[in-house]
């Protein structure tokens, strides 16, 4: 249960940091780098979600005994 909250705060933290980086870079006139930073942040969050999704499927398999 505590791990789930940690994952949510981790994803939210990454989102906040990437949003700040994007805003600063966009105001500096480097919109292309800002978009790349946003894309990298999205990919990092996607990997975190995919890793936890595989854990979820393993737990579902163990509950329904599909091993």
mmCIF file of the C-alpha atoms, coordinates in Angstrom:
data_MODEL
# 
_entry.id   MODEL 
# 
loop_
_atom_site.group_PDB 
_atom_site.id 
_atom_site.type_symbol 
_atom_site.label_atom_id 
_atom_site.label_alt_id 
_atom_site.label_comp_id 
_atom_site.label_asym_id 
_atom_site.label_entity_id 
_atom_site.label_seq_id 
_atom_site.pdbx_PDB_ins_code 
_atom_site.Cartn_x 
_atom_site.Cartn_y 
_atom_site.Cartn_z 
_atom_site.occupancy 
_atom_site.B_iso_or_equiv 
_atom_site.pdbx_formal_charge 
_atom_site.auth_seq_id 
_atom_site.auth_comp_id 
_atom_site.auth_asym_id 
_atom_site.auth_atom_id 
_atom_site.pdbx_PDB_model_num 
ATOM 1  C CA . UNK A 1 1  ? 0.000  0.000   0.000   1.00 0.00 ? 1  UNK A CA 1 
ATOM 2  C CA . UNK A 1 2  ? 2.800  2.406   0.862   1.00 0.00 ? 2  UNK A CA 1 
ATOM 3  C CA . UNK A 1 3  ? 4.592  1.510   -2.382  1.00 0.00 ? 3  UNK A CA 1 
ATOM 4  C CA . UNK A 1 4  ? 1.559  2.559   -4.408  1.00 0.00 ? 4  UNK A CA 1 
ATOM 5  C CA . UNK A 1 5  ? 1.578  6.025   -2.876  1.00 0.00 ? 5  UNK A CA 1 
ATOM 6  C CA . UNK A 1 6  ? 5.328  6.261   -3.498  1.00 0.00 ? 6  UNK A CA 1 
ATOM 7  C CA . UNK A 1 7  ? 4.814  5.492   -7.188  1.00 0.00 ? 7  UNK A CA 1 
ATOM 8  C CA . UNK A 1 8  ? 2.097  8.149   -7.493  1.00 0.00 ? 8  UNK A CA 1 
ATOM 9  C CA . UNK A 1 9  ? 4.276  10.780  -5.803  1.00 0.00 ? 9  UNK A CA 1 
ATOM 10 C CA . UNK A 1 10 ? 7.223  9.758   -7.993  1.00 0.00 ? 10 UNK A CA 1 
ATOM 11 C CA . UNK A 1 11 ? 5.187  10.202  -11.182 1.00 0.00 ? 11 UNK A CA 1 
ATOM 12 C CA . UNK A 1 12 ? 3.738  13.495  -9.926  1.00 0.00 ? 12 UNK A CA 1 
ATOM 13 C CA . UNK A 1 13 ? 7.227  14.734  -9.032  1.00 0.00 ? 13 UNK A CA 1 
ATOM 14 C CA . UNK A 1 14 ? 8.558  13.856  -12.466 1.00 0.00 ? 14 UNK A CA 1 
ATOM 15 C CA . UNK A 1 15 ? 5.596  15.674  -14.025 1.00 0.00 ? 15 UNK A CA 1 
ATOM 16 C CA . UNK A 1 16 ? 6.192  18.818  -11.981 1.00 0.00 ? 16 UNK A CA 1 
ATOM 17 C CA . UNK A 1 17 ? 9.927  18.885  -12.741 1.00 0.00 ? 17 UNK A CA 1 
ATOM 18 C CA . UNK A 1 18 ? 9.371  18.316  -16.464 1.00 0.00 ? 18 UNK A CA 1 
ATOM 19 C CA . UNK A 1 19 ? 6.690  21.038  -16.537 1.00 0.00 ? 19 UNK A CA 1 
ATOM 20 C CA . UNK A 1 20 ? 9.087  23.512  -14.936 1.00 0.00 ? 20 UNK A CA 1 
ATOM 21 C CA . UNK A 1 21 ? 11.895 22.560  -17.344 1.00 0.00 ? 21 UNK A CA 1 
ATOM 22 C CA . UNK A 1 22 ? 9.497  22.892  -20.276 1.00 0.00 ? 22 UNK A CA 1 
ATOM 23 C CA . UNK A 1 23 ? 8.325  26.345  -19.137 1.00 0.00 ? 23 UNK A CA 1 
ATOM 24 C CA . UNK A 1 24 ? 11.854 27.656  -18.599 1.00 0.00 ? 24 UNK A CA 1 
ATOM 25 C CA . UNK A 1 25 ? 13.110 26.351  -21.936 1.00 0.00 ? 25 UNK A CA 1 
ATOM 26 C CA . UNK A 1 26 ? 10.070 27.705  -23.774 1.00 0.00 ? 26 UNK A CA 1 
ATOM 27 C CA . UNK A 1 27 ? 10.556 31.173  -22.280 1.00 0.00 ? 27 UNK A CA 1 
ATOM 28 C CA . UNK A 1 28 ? 14.204 31.058  -23.339 1.00 0.00 ? 28 UNK A CA 1 
ATOM 29 C CA . UNK A 1 29 ? 13.051 30.463  -26.913 1.00 0.00 ? 29 UNK A CA 1 
ATOM 30 C CA . UNK A 1 30 ? 14.198 26.856  -27.087 1.00 0.00 ? 30 UNK A CA 1 
ATOM 31 C CA . UNK A 1 31 ? 10.845 25.268  -27.857 1.00 0.00 ? 31 UNK A CA 1 
ATOM 32 C CA . UNK A 1 32 ? 12.336 22.288  -29.680 1.00 0.00 ? 32 UNK A CA 1 
ATOM 33 C CA . UNK A 1 33 ? 14.454 21.313  -26.672 1.00 0.00 ? 33 UNK A CA 1 
ATOM 34 C CA . UNK A 1 34 ? 11.428 21.870  -24.403 1.00 0.00 ? 34 UNK A CA 1 
ATOM 35 C CA . UNK A 1 35 ? 9.414  19.413  -26.471 1.00 0.00 ? 35 UNK A CA 1 
ATOM 36 C CA . UNK A 1 36 ? 12.238 16.859  -26.299 1.00 0.00 ? 36 UNK A CA 1 
ATOM 37 C CA . UNK A 1 37 ? 12.406 17.271  -22.512 1.00 0.00 ? 37 UNK A CA 1 
ATOM 38 C CA . UNK A 1 38 ? 8.662  16.657  -22.294 1.00 0.00 ? 38 UNK A CA 1 
ATOM 39 C CA . UNK A 1 39 ? 8.987  13.575  -24.488 1.00 0.00 ? 39 UNK A CA 1 
ATOM 40 C CA . UNK A 1 40 ? 11.812 12.189  -22.345 1.00 0.00 ? 40 UNK A CA 1 
ATOM 41 C CA . UNK A 1 41 ? 9.742  12.766  -19.195 1.00 0.00 ? 41 UNK A CA 1 
ATOM 42 C CA . UNK A 1 42 ? 6.783  10.995  -20.771 1.00 0.00 ? 42 UNK A CA 1 
ATOM 43 C CA . UNK A 1 43 ? 8.954  8.010   -21.730 1.00 0.00 ? 43 UNK A CA 1 
ATOM 44 C CA . UNK A 1 44 ? 10.357 7.777   -18.184 1.00 0.00 ? 44 UNK A CA 1 
ATOM 45 C CA . UNK A 1 45 ? 6.851  7.775   -16.702 1.00 0.00 ? 45 UNK A CA 1 
ATOM 46 C CA . UNK A 1 46 ? 5.738  5.246   -19.316 1.00 0.00 ? 46 UNK A CA 1 
ATOM 47 C CA . UNK A 1 47 ? 8.517  2.849   -18.258 1.00 0.00 ? 47 UNK A CA 1 
ATOM 48 C CA . UNK A 1 48 ? 7.532  3.246   -14.590 1.00 0.00 ? 48 UNK A CA 1 
ATOM 49 C CA . UNK A 1 49 ? 3.888  2.504   -15.414 1.00 0.00 ? 49 UNK A CA 1 
ATOM 50 C CA . UNK A 1 50 ? 4.766  -0.483  -17.624 1.00 0.00 ? 50 UNK A CA 1 
ATOM 51 C CA . UNK A 1 51 ? 6.958  -1.978  -14.895 1.00 0.00 ? 51 UNK A CA 1 
ATOM 52 C CA . UNK A 1 52 ? 4.179  -1.676  -12.332 1.00 0.00 ? 52 UNK A CA 1 
ATOM 53 C CA . UNK A 1 53 ? 1.603  -2.951  -14.802 1.00 0.00 ? 53 UNK A CA 1 
ATOM 54 C CA . UNK A 1 54 ? 3.591  -6.166  -15.230 1.00 0.00 ? 54 UNK A CA 1 
ATOM 55 C CA . UNK A 1 55 ? 3.629  -6.544  -11.421 1.00 0.00 ? 55 UNK A CA 1 
ATOM 56 C CA . UNK A 1 56 ? -0.151 -6.095  -11.417 1.00 0.00 ? 56 UNK A CA 1 
ATOM 57 C CA . UNK A 1 57 ? -0.592 -8.825  -14.036 1.00 0.00 ? 57 UNK A CA 1 
ATOM 58 C CA . UNK A 1 58 ? 1.630  -11.172 -12.019 1.00 0.00 ? 58 UNK A CA 1 
ATOM 59 C CA . UNK A 1 59 ? -0.542 -10.582 -8.955  1.00 0.00 ? 59 UNK A CA 1 
ATOM 60 C CA . UNK A 1 60 ? -3.693 -11.231 -10.986 1.00 0.00 ? 60 UNK A CA 1 
ATOM 61 C CA . UNK A 1 61 ? -2.179 -14.473 -12.273 1.00 0.00 ? 61 UNK A CA 1 
ATOM 62 C CA . UNK A 1 62 ? -1.364 -15.598 -8.747  1.00 0.00 ? 62 UNK A CA 1 
ATOM 63 C CA . UNK A 1 63 ? -4.888 -14.752 -7.500  1.00 0.00 ? 63 UNK A CA 1 
ATOM 64 C CA . UNK A 1 64 ? -6.591 -16.737 -10.254 1.00 0.00 ? 64 UNK A CA 1 
ATOM 65 C CA . UNK A 1 65 ? -3.922 -19.486 -10.281 1.00 0.00 ? 65 UNK A CA 1 
ATOM 66 C CA . UNK A 1 66 ? -3.062 -19.180 -13.981 1.00 0.00 ? 66 UNK A CA 1 
ATOM 67 C CA . UNK A 1 67 ? 0.552  -20.132 -13.358 1.00 0.00 ? 67 UNK A CA 1 
# 
